[in-house]
Amino acid sequence: MAVVREVLAGLPGSVVFLQPEFGPGGEVADFWFTAASPEAVDIGGRRGAELTGRSVLRTYPGVAGTDLWQGYLRVLTSGLPYEGELRYEEGAPGIPRLSRYRVRAAPCQGGLIVTWNRLDTTEREQRRLALMQHLGRMGWVDRDLVRGEINWSDEVYSIFGRDRSLGPVTLEELSARADSEDRPALEDAVRRLLSAGEPLDRTFRIHLPQGEVRHVRVVSEPETDALGQTVQVHGFFQDLTATKHAEQQLLEHQQNAIAQQSLLAAERDLAARLQETLLPVPEKVLQLAGLTVDVAYRPLQEGLNLGGDWYSAIELPDGNALLVVGDVAGHGLDAVATMALLRFTAKGMAITDTPLPGILSRLNTLLLHAADPSDRTATLIMAVYQPALSRLTWVRAGHPPPLLLRRGEAHFLPTPRGILLGATTDPHYESASLELLPGDHLLLYTDGLIEKPGEPLDEGMARLARTAAATAQADGRRFLDDLVRTLVTPESRRDDICVLHVSR
């Protein structure tokens, strides 16, 4: 027995010596583990010396009466080895319920030498490997150049869309199926692999029998003999089609993003040019005909620094000053186009000394004859200041009245008759006059400065009068910026804002 223990101590794997236990009638009642190899492990995880001294039937009661048990008995009686498969079902907790083993038993010194391999573990590893290959779209290949044998894993057949019954093909044959642009480089790489033993790692496009084109990476390492000749090749194929498609989509997205950035930059440049051409906003306070004029312009639409609100503040050829604030219905480019039309037309007629009511009548006709007049209306307030007389003459077309600040008090100027532009074919416009005194402040504004959702316009106008009177009395602050900031918050804003602050 000591010899058996010494032999098993040097053996790898699961090997044990079973000593039979006989009953009163000479029948085998059980087997006992009397020696075990160090690497032996059973279903319960017991190893080597832990098995020694255990009873088979007490440790594995499910073995009784099985083919394995009968095989053990036949080995004792016949002296012939037994080999079979055991499907074992365990009832104790903490141990896998079902397991499968390949078991071999041979006679030795009145007992049995038993070896086993667990099959279900091997199968799980094989399934796990197959799953990994499938998920990674990768399969291995082995080629023996001496024997002319090639072995593919199942996934390689899937990658190349090849029926498994047809068997594998060589790298040379695959090169012939590669895309015409990839073929010369691949053929050269395969040639160097087989003749010079250079490792291969290359991605190429291959045309499948069904017409599909796939991007396949081939990695191959050679094994050489004593003379340096390649005798075996081992490697793998990997389907990178999905990755290549994703890279192409990413590249297209990047190119689209760059194009979009260029377009946005061009649009910003165009918006700046439009701003400068259609409605230049002065960077500093204007001095016109003895008046000081400041401008606040806040379009609602982001990106396009123009809106439907507009203004003009210019000195006319006769030395008078023209002051205009207008508001076109709507937003966006259509409103900008209408704004530009009204602004330039009004300036042109004012320069030619057309009376103010006549200018409004012609602007009304212009809107009615626009390409789509159904939704084109506008409000407007226009004033001419004559410095020689200190007189301000003004007209309105449906626009909120100017606000005058004089000696710390704020009040709105009387509103002469005048309907909004584009509303009727037979409008009537009247003018009003006012003498501007030194120290007076006058505000011409659009309704974006005073309107709030759900609030009557009168409340907004009263708030403007209170705020303007309080702001004008403050020292060390820029009147117009403070006024707009106080009246309009980002949360409440719903419209373009344009304000002219005129002071003498």
Secondary structure, DSSP 4 states (H G I P E B T S, - for coil): -HHHHHHHHT--SEEEEEEEEE-TTS-EEEEEEEEE-TT-B-TT--BGGGTTT-BHHHH-GGGTTSHHHHHHHHHHHH---EEEEEEEE--STTS-SEEEEEEEEEEETTEEEEEEEEHHHHHHHHHHHHHHHHHTTEEEEEEETTTTEEEE-HHHHHHTT--GGG----HHHHHHTB-TTTHHHHHHHHHHHHHH---EEEEEEEE-TTS-EEEEEEEEEEEE-TTS-EEEEEEEEEE-HHHHHHHHHHHHHHHHHHHHHHHHHHHHHHHHHHHHHH-PPPSS-EEETTEEEEEEEE-SSSSS---SEEEEEEE-TTS-EEEEEEEESS-HHHHHHHHHHHHHHHHHHHHTT--HHHHHHHHHHHHHTSSSGGG--EEEEEEEEETTTTEEEEEEES-PPPEEEETTEEEEPP--S-PPBTS-SS----EEEEEPPTT-EEEEE-GGGT--TTS-HHHHHHHHHHHHHHHHH-SSS-HHHHHHHHH--TTT--S-EEEEEEE-
